[in-house]
């Protein structure tokens, strides 16, 4: 999802909405300091990953942010993930299933307007 995040950041920058993209290269262990530093810098969070919403890494990151940086947030933590369904194996359904730039842009605009 790194490339999706970068594409979204570039698109939204043209609208005056700036975002920082943090690419966690590893998930265990993950760079807690980088996550918290970004939250404190930006005050808004969108967690993006291809995994399903329930049981995905975004839930762990959301818990970390709520425990360690809640006071730094200016709005709700937003997760953009795949839905809680099995992965489809048909291209049009897979396109619907996976997060994409359009879904992230919509979430970012809602968060910016919060």
C-alpha positions as CSV (number, residue, x, y, z in Angstrom):
1,X,0.0,0.0,0.0
2,X,3.0,2.3,0.0
3,X,2.5,3.3,-3.6
4,X,-1.2,3.9,-3.0
5,X,-0.3,6.1,0.0
6,X,2.2,8.1,-2.0
7,X,-0.2,8.6,-4.9
8,X,-2.9,9.8,-2.5
9,X,-0.5,12.2,-0.7
10,X,0.5,13.7,-4.1
11,X,-3.1,14.1,-5.2
12,X,-4.2,15.7,-2.0
13,X,-1.2,18.0,-1.8
14,X,-2.7,19.7,-5.0
15,X,-5.8,20.4,-2.9
16,X,-3.8,21.8,0.0
17,X,-4.2,18.7,2.2
18,X,-0.8,17.5,3.2
19,X,-0.1,14.0,4.6
20,X,3.0,12.2,5.8
21,X,3.3,8.6,4.6
22,X,5.0,6.2,7.1
23,X,6.0,2.9,5.6
24,X,6.5,0.3,8.3
25,X,9.1,-2.0,6.7
26,X,8.5,-4.7,9.4
27,X,5.4,-5.4,11.5
28,X,7.1,-7.4,14.2
29,X,8.8,-5.6,15.7
30,X,7.4,-2.3,14.2
31,X,8.8,1.1,14.7
32,X,6.6,2.5,17.4
33,X,8.6,5.7,17.7
34,X,8.1,6.5,14.0
35,X,4.4,6.0,14.3
36,X,4.0,8.1,17.4
37,X,6.3,10.8,16.0
38,X,4.1,11.1,12.9
39,X,0.9,11.2,15.0
40,X,2.4,14.1,17.1
41,X,3.5,15.9,14.0
42,X,0.3,15.5,11.9
43,X,-2.5,15.2,14.5
44,X,-4.5,13.0,12.1
45,X,-4.1,9.3,11.2
46,X,-5.3,7.1,8.4
47,X,-4.2,3.5,8.7
48,X,-4.0,1.7,5.4
49,X,-3.4,-1.9,4.7
50,X,-4.6,-4.7,2.4
51,X,-5.5,-7.1,5.2
52,X,-9.1,-7.4,6.4
53,X,-10.3,-4.9,9.0
54,X,-10.7,-7.3,11.8
55,X,-7.5,-8.8,13.1
56,X,-5.3,-6.6,10.8
57,X,-2.3,-4.6,11.8
58,X,-4.3,-1.4,11.8
59,X,-6.0,-2.5,15.0
60,X,-2.7,-2.8,16.8
61,X,-1.5,0.5,15.6
62,X,-4.8,2.1,16.6
63,X,-4.4,0.7,20.1
64,X,-0.8,2.1,20.3
65,X,-1.9,5.5,19.2
66,X,-4.9,5.6,21.5
67,X,-2.7,4.6,24.5
68,X,0.3,6.8,23.8
69,X,-0.8,9.7,21.7
70,X,-4.5,10.2,22.1
71,X,-4.1,13.8,23.3
72,X,-2.2,14.6,20.1
73,X,-5.2,13.7,17.8
74,X,-7.4,16.3,16.2
75,X,-9.9,13.7,14.9
76,X,-10.8,10.1,14.8
77,X,-8.3,7.4,13.7
78,X,-9.5,6.2,10.3
79,X,-8.8,2.7,8.9
80,X,-8.9,2.0,5.2
81,X,-8.7,-1.8,4.9
82,X,-10.2,-4.7,3.0
83,X,-13.6,-5.8,4.2
84,X,-14.1,-8.7,6.5
85,X,-14.8,-11.2,3.7
86,X,-12.8,-13.9,2.0
87,X,-10.5,-12.7,-0.7
88,X,-12.2,-12.9,-4.1
89,X,-10.3,-14.3,-7.1
90,X,-12.1,-12.5,-9.9
91,X,-10.4,-9.2,-11.0
92,X,-13.4,-6.9,-10.7
93,X,-14.3,-8.3,-7.3
94,X,-10.6,-8.1,-6.2
95,X,-10.6,-4.4,-7.3
96,X,-13.6,-3.8,-5.1
97,X,-12.1,-5.7,-2.2
98,X,-8.7,-4.1,-2.0
99,X,-8.1,-0.5,-0.7
100,X,-7.3,1.9,-3.5
101,X,-6.4,5.5,-4.0
102,X,-10.1,6.5,-4.4
103,X,-11.1,5.0,-1.1
104,X,-8.2,6.6,0.7
105,X,-8.8,10.0,-0.8
106,X,-12.4,9.9,0.3
107,X,-11.3,9.0,3.8
108,X,-8.7,11.7,3.9
109,X,-11.2,14.4,2.7
110,X,-13.6,13.3,5.4
111,X,-10.9,13.5,8.0
112,X,-9.6,16.9,6.8
113,X,-13.2,18.2,7.1
114,X,-13.7,16.8,10.6
